[in-house]
Amino acid sequence: MVVSGGETVSSVVVENIKTSEVFMKYGIDYYCKGNIAIEKVCKNLNIIYAELKRDLSEVATVKDVFEDYNKWSLDFLIIYIENMHHSYIKKSLPDMLRLFEALKKNRDVSTEEISKLNCMLVRINELTLYHLKEEKEVLFPCISKLVLTLKNSTKEGFTIDDRIRSLMNRLKNKRVDIARELKEILQFLEHSNALNVSNAHCKILQSKLQEFQRDLQRYFHLDNNILEPKVIQLEKELSSK
């Protein structure tokens, strides 16, 4: 993939989802903080731009329409997010809590560290479930109503609902919080000697959290960089008619 450096990180990933692996390799957040020019983020993180550009140029073109998320309709995107990411998260959160309960029973694990990890896991659980609930019960129905308005050509008298923008901004901030909290949990597990990271239960929990993080990154990319810009564009189309 050819890049000039002036593009934002998120726009490159929107064009080709496969580039997300390259950005993650360099520690670049494409899913929550991708609205920054590639050259600028390289400067901020002391990354050699020529090396990043080379790696991006080697990424294959997306040929499967199933990976070309930006071409999907809003209503299909919502269905996909609910069935793929919401479902995965709802299943994974209890799984991780069960793994934590198994870890607690290990006598070699520090009580103080266990208490701290417990607070962190409870926090990520609450934040994520709140995000899913707000998205499914409030944001998605509002978006579906906009889509229906366009399909039925009932644009006359249409006004932009400021609550949608407000909700999208609030959820965007929640995603930043969730991503940060999850990163802190993984760093805590990696660097905590007291948790006895050689313990099998700890390793399994760590692996599950890493898998959860990968799914969350793709999910937040869809929300921040594809779904929300499409909603804003749809509002513009409706208000201009």
C-alpha positions in Angstrom: 0.0 0.0 0.0 1.4 3.4 -1.0 1.4 6.2 1.6 2.7 9.7 1.5 2.9 10.4 5.2 0.2 13.1 5.3 -2.6 10.6 5.7 -4.0 10.0 9.1 -3.4 6.6 10.7 -7.2 5.8 10.8 -7.7 6.7 7.1 -5.1 4.2 6.1 -6.6 1.5 8.2 -10.1 2.3 6.8 -8.8 1.9 3.3 -7.0 -1.4 4.2 -7.7 -3.2 7.5 -4.6 -5.3 7.0 -2.4 -2.2 7.8 -3.7 -2.4 11.4 -1.1 -5.1 12.1 1.7 -2.9 11.0 0.6 0.0 13.2 0.2 -2.3 16.1 3.7 -3.6 15.5 5.0 -0.1 16.0 2.8 0.6 19.0 0.6 3.0 17.1 -3.1 3.3 18.3 -5.2 3.2 15.1 -8.5 2.4 16.8 -9.0 5.2 19.4 -6.3 7.8 18.6 -5.9 7.3 14.8 -6.9 10.8 13.8 -3.3 11.9 13.4 -1.0 12.2 10.4 1.4 9.3 10.0 4.5 11.5 9.9 3.4 13.3 13.0 2.8 10.1 15.0 6.2 8.8 13.9 7.8 12.0 15.2 5.9 11.8 18.5 6.9 8.2 19.1 10.4 8.4 17.7 9.6 5.9 14.9 11.6 5.9 11.7 9.1 6.9 9.1 10.9 5.3 6.2 10.7 1.9 8.0 7.0 2.2 8.8 6.3 3.4 5.2 8.2 0.3 3.9 6.2 -2.1 6.0 3.0 -0.4 4.9 4.0 -0.7 1.3 4.3 -4.4 1.7 0.8 -4.9 2.9 -1.4 -6.8 0.4 -4.5 -5.1 -1.1 -7.8 -6.2 0.5 -9.6 -8.4 -2.0 -12.3 -9.8 0.2 -15.3 -7.5 0.4 -16.0 -9.0 3.9 -12.9 -7.1 5.1 -13.6 -3.9 3.2 -15.7 -2.5 6.1 -16.0 1.0 4.7 -18.1 -0.2 1.7 -20.7 -1.7 4.0 -24.0 0.0 4.6 -24.7 1.4 8.1 -27.5 -1.1 8.9 -25.3 -4.0 7.9 -22.4 -2.6 9.9 -24.6 -2.4 13.0 -25.7 -6.0 12.5 -22.1 -7.1 12.2 -21.0 -5.2 15.3 -23.8 -6.6 17.4 -23.4 -10.2 16.2 -19.6 -10.4 16.1 -18.2 -8.0 18.7 -21.0 -7.5 21.2 -21.6 -11.3 21.3 -17.9 -12.0 21.7 -17.5 -9.5 24.5 -20.5 -10.7 26.4 -19.1 -14.2 26.4 -15.5 -13.2 27.1 -16.1 -11.0 30.1 -17.6 -13.8 32.3 -14.9 -16.2 31.0 -12.1 -13.8 32.2 -13.8 -13.4 35.6 -13.9 -17.2 36.0 -10.2 -17.5 35.1 -9.5 -14.8 37.7 -11.5 -16.8 40.3 -9.3 -19.9 39.5 -6.2 -17.7 39.9 -7.3 -16.5 43.3 -7.3 -20.0 44.7 -3.6 -20.4 44.1 -1.7 -20.1 47.4 1.4 -18.8 45.7 -0.3 -15.6 44.5 -0.1 -12.4 46.6 -3.3 -11.4 48.2 -2.5 -7.7 47.7 -1.9 -8.2 44.0 -5.0 -10.3 43.6 -7.1 -7.5 45.2 -5.6 -4.9 42.8 -6.2 -7.1 39.8 -9.8 -7.8 41.0 -10.5 -4.0 41.1 -9.1 -3.6 37.6 -11.1 -6.5 36.1 -14.3 -5.3 37.7 -13.7 -1.8 36.3 -13.1 -3.1 32.8 -16.2 -5.3 33.0 -18.4 -2.3 34.1 -17.0 0.1 31.5 -17.4 -2.3 28.6 -20.9 -3.5 29.5 -22.0 0.1 29.9 -20.6 0.9 26.5 -22.4 -2.1 24.9 -25.7 -1.2 26.5 -25.6 2.5 25.4 -24.6 1.5 21.9 -27.3 -1.2 21.5 -30.2 0.5 23.3 -29.6 4.1 22.4 -27.1 4.8 19.6 -28.0 2.0 17.2 -31.7 2.6 17.2 -31.1 6.3 16.5 -28.8 5.4 13.6 -31.4 2.9 12.3 -34.0 5.7 12.3 -31.7 7.9 10.2 -31.2 5.1 7.7 -35.0 4.5 7.5 -35.5 8.2 7.0 -33.2 8.1 4.0 -34.7 4.9 2.6 -38.3 6.3 2.9 -37.3 9.6 1.4 -38.9 11.4 4.4 -36.3 14.1 4.6 -38.6 17.1 4.6 -38.3 19.0 7.9 -35.3 16.8 9.0 -33.2 18.3 11.7 -29.9 16.9 13.1 -30.5 15.4 16.5 -27.7 16.8 18.7 -28.2 13.9 21.1 -26.6 11.6 18.6 -23.5 13.6 18.3 -23.3 14.0 22.1 -23.8 10.2 22.6 -21.1 9.4 20.0 -18.7 11.7 21.7 -19.4 10.2 25.1 -19.0 6.7 23.8 -15.8 7.7 22.0 -14.4 8.9 25.3 -15.5 5.6 27.0 -13.6 3.6 24.4 -10.4 5.5 25.2 -11.0 4.7 28.9 -11.6 1.0 28.2 -8.6 0.7 26.0 -6.4 2.4 28.6 -7.7 0.2 31.4 -7.2 -3.0 29.5 -3.6 -1.9 28.6 -2.9 -1.3 32.3 -4.2 -4.7 33.2 -2.0 -6.4 30.7 1.0 -4.4 31.8 0.2 -5.2 35.5 0.2 -8.9 34.7 3.4 -8.8 32.7 5.4 -6.9 35.3 4.0 -8.3 38.6 6.3 -10.7 40.2 3.9 -11.2 43.1 1.3 -12.7 40.8 3.6 -15.5 39.9 3.2 -15.1 36.1 4.5 -18.7 35.6 1.3 -19.9 37.2 -0.9 -21.7 34.6 -4.0 -19.8 35.5 -2.2 -16.5 35.2 -0.9 -17.4 31.8 -4.3 -18.4 30.6 -5.9 -15.2 31.9 -3.2 -13.2 30.2 -3.7 -14.9 26.9 -7.5 -14.4 27.1 -7.0 -10.7 27.9 -4.7 -10.3 24.9 -7.3 -12.0 22.6 -9.9 -9.7 24.1 -7.8 -6.7 23.4 -7.3 -7.7 19.7 -11.1 -8.0 19.3 -11.7 -4.7 21.1 -9.2 -2.9 18.9 -11.0 -4.1 15.7 -14.4 -3.3 17.3 -13.4 0.3 18.3 -11.9 0.9 14.9 -15.3 0.1 13.3 -17.0 2.4 15.7 -14.6 5.3 15.7 -13.3 5.3 12.1 -16.1 3.8 10.0 -19.5 3.8 11.7 -19.4 7.3 13.2 -18.1 9.1 10.1 -20.9 7.4 8.1 -23.5 8.6 10.6 -22.1 12.2 10.3 -22.2 11.9 6.5 -25.7 10.6 6.5 -26.9 13.5 8.7 -25.3 15.9 6.1 -27.1 14.1 3.3 -30.5 14.3 5.1 -30.1 17.9 6.2 -29.1 19.1 2.7 -32.2 17.8 1.0 
